[in-house]
């Protein structure tokens, strides 16, 4: 494997793919689908790959798409993108803004938009896959392409693997992925360490006898115990982690009572959700143990102790690029774009289930020996930068619409052209050269 691409002329014909990639992006942006319901999105992506000669599997782990193109002896390299969108009402004002709705958890309609750039990831990966399929004289090996469902719920990668993903296609040697972020479009960013944090989502349920608010001494009060747990958790979690773990712990939701709950009734049940992010697996394990201990201690200390049910509802690993493969892809991007367009990434407390597809997630569900490379893709165009409040770069960066904002909107031309080139060059560099 080498960092073969050199300069903008190394990928001839890529510009011709910008129009179909843009058409795909706009269609996906207008028709977003929630995690686990990506039927239309998956069909569009699968049809695109099938038309380029890939062997395509549909319905892997839900609506997952997996495609394979063999081209002689060489490494197996997987390009991964995501299918799902978020339950947000788009407020970008773009002429192609989503007005879609979908059934929410309670069955009622919720708005849906691509607020995390998954539509851009899919369009770039589709265009890269088309370029590589049309130029098999430029590489040898096996090219794999995956459209993963349910990334936002951190369940899609696991579902695909449990559905036999790596038994139904050639198991990859490397997995490549990129993600949009609010820094200048036309640039890419690589991290020397973690790109994204690992995460654990906890659900702690407190249950006990309720009753009249006039006699609180006679009943349990699950709400008070849940609230006390939420207040104590950040301090206890910090005590069992190191500063280098970059811990983020947020009690994110507290629900009690039933719809129509009367104000003079002490509820019998309180449910506390806690989101934990850290840059080491050991820190996540330590915080999980500490959180359970805190919840049980607070319950035991209550005058009428409620029962405690503790559950881990989601877990993701830390996204850390393979040092050797990551350095090679970074060198490829510098050769292609020039050093000025390739910057450093400081890491983020955001999380991904990407590590499950690589050896980095082997302890959860991955395979030892599968290398992962993950980089960030700038998405902020000149007009959006100029419109951001602030007089300097620092102020503007802090006020740009970020991922998961209803105003998040990548610069279409710059994001797609750079992202397609970045993914194509990375794949070409990690596949074998022609013989």
N, C-alpha and C positions, 0 to 999 in steps of 0.2 A: 504494500500500500504506500502511496506517495501523495504529496500535495501537488498534483499535476496542474490544475488550472493556473494560468498566469495571465493576468490582465483581462480587460473587458472583452477582448476578442477571443478569449478561450472558449466561450460558449456561443458560437454563432447560431443564429436562428431563435434565440431565446426571446427577442423582442416580438417575434411573430406570435408568440403564445400569450402576450399581454392582453390582447383583446378577448380571446376565449376565456382566459382566466378571470378577467374583469366581469364578463357576462355571468360566469359561474358564481363569482363572489356576490354580485348584486342580487342574483336570484336567491342565493342562500341567506343573504342579509334580510331580504324581504320576507322570507318564509322560515323563520327560526323555529326550532322544536326543542322542548324541554328534555332533560335527562331521562332516558328510558323510553322516549316517544319519538325517536329520530328517524321514523320510517321514510319520509320523503327525502330527507337529507342523505341518508344512507343509499337510497336508490339512485340519486343523482351521482353520487361519488362512485358507486359500483358501476353504473352504466358508462361513465367516463373511462374508467380503467379497463373495462371489458372491450370498449371500442378501440383501445390501443394494444390489444393483444394479450393482456394479462389473464391468467387463470384467476377467477374471482370467486370467493366464497362470501355468501351473504348470511345475515342472521347469526353471526358468531357472538355468543354471550349477550343476546338481545338483538340490537340492530347493527352490531359490529360488522365491518367490512374488512376482509383480508384478501390481498391479491399477490400473485407471484409471477415473476418473469425470469426464467432460467436462460442463461447465456454463457454456457461453458463452465469450465472449472474456475473457482475463485471463491472469495468470501461471500457470505450472505449478509446483506445490509438492508435493514428495515427502516422505512420512512414512516413516521407516525404523526397523525393529526387527529383532531377531536371533532365530534359531530354535534354536540349539544350546545344549547343556549341557556339563558337565565330568565327567571320570572321578574322581569323589569319592564316598565313602560318607557319606550325610547323617547328621549327628549333632545335629539340631535338637530332636528329640523331639516335633515337631509331629504332630498326628493325621493330617495329610495328607503326611507326609514320604515321599520317594521310597525305594522298595526295589528300583528297577530295576537291572538289569545288562545289559551289552551286550558283544559280542566286542571285546577289546582288540587291540593291534597284533600280539600273538603268537597271536591266536585264542582265548585263554582269556577267561573272563568278568571284567569289571571293573564296579565299581559306578558309577552315574551319578546326578548331581543337578544341579538348577539352582542353582548356587552363585554366580552372577554377576547374577541378576535378569533374565535374558532372558525368562523367563516373565511377569514383571511388565511389561516393555517391550511384549511382544506384546499383553497384555490391555489396557493403556492405549491402544495404537495402534488396536486393533480397536474399542474403545469410541469413541474420537475419530472414527474413520472412519465409524462408524454414525451418530453425532450429525450429522456434516457431510453425510452422504448424505440424511438425513431433513430437512435444513433448507437446501435449495439456494437458498431465497429470501434467505439471509444472505450469499451470496458468489457470485463469478463467477471462472471460470478452469478449470483442470484439476487435479484432486486425484489424486495418485499415492500408492500404498502399496506398500512392499516389505518382505517377510519374508526376510531374508538368511541363508543357511546359513553354516556354517563360519567364524564370526567369531573363535572362540577359536584357530583355526589360522591366522588372517590370510590366508585363501585364498578366502573366499566372495565378497567384493565383486569381486575380480578375475575370478573364474569367471563371475559374472553379467554383468559388462561384456564379457568375451570371448565370451559367448554372445549378445551383441547386445542387452543390456538396453535401452539408450537408443535403439536402432533399432526395438525392438518395442513400446515405449510412447513417449509424448511425452517428449522430453528435458526434464528439469526446469530451471527457473530457480533453484530453491532446494531444498535438502535439509535436513530437520529431524530431529533425534534427541535422545534423552535417555538417561541411564544412572543406575541406582540407585547409592547410596553410603551408607556408615554415618554419616550425620548425621541430625538429627531429621526424622522423617517429617512431612509437611505443609509442608515448605520446598523451595525450588529454589535452585540456585546457578549463577551465571554467572561466566565468567572474562574478564578484559580482554585476556589474551594466550592462550597455549596452554592448552587444557583437558587434553590428554594429550600425552605425548611421542611422537615417532617412534621406530621401532625397526628394528634389523637383527639377524637371527639368523645366526650363522656356524657352519659345521661344518668343522673342520680335521682331516684324516686323515693320520696318520703311519704309514708302512709300511716295513719293512726286515727283513732276515734275523734270525730268532730263533735260539734255541739253548739250551744248558744254562746254568743259573745259575752253574755252576762256572767257566765261561769267558766272562764278559761282555765281555772285551776283544776277542773274536773276532767279535762280532755287533753289529748295531744294537740299540738298546733304545728303541723308539718311545714307551714309557710315560714314560721319563725326559725325553725331548724334549717330549712333550705337557705334562708337569707343569711343566717349566721355562717353557714358553710361557704356561701359565695364570698362573703367578706373576708374570711380567714384564708381561703385557698391561695391567693397571690403570695402572701407572706410565707406560707408553708412550702409552696412550690419553689420559691426563690432560695429557700434554705437547703434544698436538696439538689440544686443545680449550680453549675459554674457560670460566670459571666460569658465565657467563650461559647456556651450553649445557646446564647441569644434567645432566651426563653420569652415567649409571649403567652400569657394565660388570660383568657377573657371569659367570665361567666356571661354567656351570650343570650340566655333566655330563662325565664322563671314563670311557670304556668301553674295556676292553682284554681280550684273551683270548677264549676261547670258553666256552660252558657246560661245566662239568667240567674247566676248565683246571687243570693241575697246578701246584703251587706251586714246582716246581723247573724250570719252563720259562719262558724269556723270550719273551713274546708277540711276534708279528710285526706287530701292528697296534694302534694306539691312536686313538680318535676323541674329539676335544674339541669340545664345543658351547659357544658363547659368546653370551650375550644382551647386547645393547647398546641403551640408551635415551638419547635426547638430544632437546633442543627445537629443533634446527635440522637441516635436511637436509645442510648442509655439514659439520656435526660428524659425522654418521653416515658420510658419505663418507670423511672424514679418518680416523676410527677404523677403518673397514674396510680402508683401505690400510695403516694402521699395523699392524693385526693380521696381515695377510698378510706384511708385512715381518718382523715379529717371529718368526713361525712359521718362515719360511725361514731367518732368521739363526740361530735356535736349532738347526735341523736341520743347517745347514752347519757349526756349531761342534761337533757331536757327533763322537766318535772315528770312528764308522762312521755317516755321515749317512743318516737315513731319507729316503724320498721323501715329499713333501708335496702333498696335494690340498686346495685351498681352495675353499669354496663358500658363497654366500649362500643360505640356505634359506628365508628369509622377509624381507620388507621392508614397513614401513608408514610412512606420512607422519605429520607432526605434526598433531594435531587443533586447528586454530585457527579460531574462528568468524569469519565475515565481519564486519568492524567495523560496517558500516551495518545489515545485517540483524540481527546479534546485538544491537546496541543497541536496535533496534525490538522484538525479542522480549522483551528484559529489561524494557523499559518496559511492554509488554503484561502481563507477569507481575506487575509492581508494581501496575499498575492493577487487575488481577484479584484478587490475593491480599493486597495491602497491602505496604508496604515492609518490614515486620518479618519477612515470610515469604520474602523474596528476599535472598539473601546473596551474598557474593563467594566465588569458588572459586580457590584458590591454584595450581592446576595439579597434575598427577600424573605419575609416571613410568610409570603404566600406559599401554597403547597400544591402538590401534584400527585397523581398515582402513576406517573411515568416510571419511577424506580421499580415498580412491580414487573415491568417488561424487561428489566435488565438484571445483571448480577448484583447490583446494589440493593435490590429488593429480594434477594434469594432467601433471606430468613423469613420473609412474608409469603412470597409466591413466585419470585423470579427464579432464574437458572444461573448457577455459578458460571462465570466465564463469558456471559453476555455483557459486552461493554456498552455503555450509554454515553452519548454526547448531546448536550442540551445548551442552546444559546438563546439570547434574547434579540428580538427584532424591533427596531424603532418604528413607531407608527404615527408620530406627530408631524403633520405637514406644516409648511411655512405659514399658511393662513391661520391655522389654529394656534401656532406659536405666537403670531403677531396679535391675535385677539385675546390671548391669556392676560389677565391682570398682572401688574407688576412692572417695575422699571428695570429689573436686572434678571439674569438667568436664574438665580436662586429663587426669587419670588415667583417667576413664571412656572418653574418646575413644580413648585408646591401647589399651584392652582390649576394645573392642567387636568382635564378629566381623565381619571385613571381607570384601569380595568374594573369592571363591575359598577361603574357609574352609568346612569341613564344617558349621559352625554358623551360616553366613550365612542369615538369614531375615527378609525385609522384613515390616513391619507391613502386613497385607493391606489393611485398610480405608483407612488414611491414605495409603499409597503409591499405591494404585490411584485413589482419588478425586483426589488432588493431581496425579498423573501424567496422568490422563485430561484434567483441566481444563487443565493446562499445555500438553499437546500440541494440544488442541482450540483453545485461545485463540491459540496460536502460528500454527497453520494458518490460522485465520480472519483473523488480522491480516496475514498475508503474501499471502493471496488477495485478489482485487479486491473492493471493496464492491459490493453490488447496485446495479443501475442504476435 
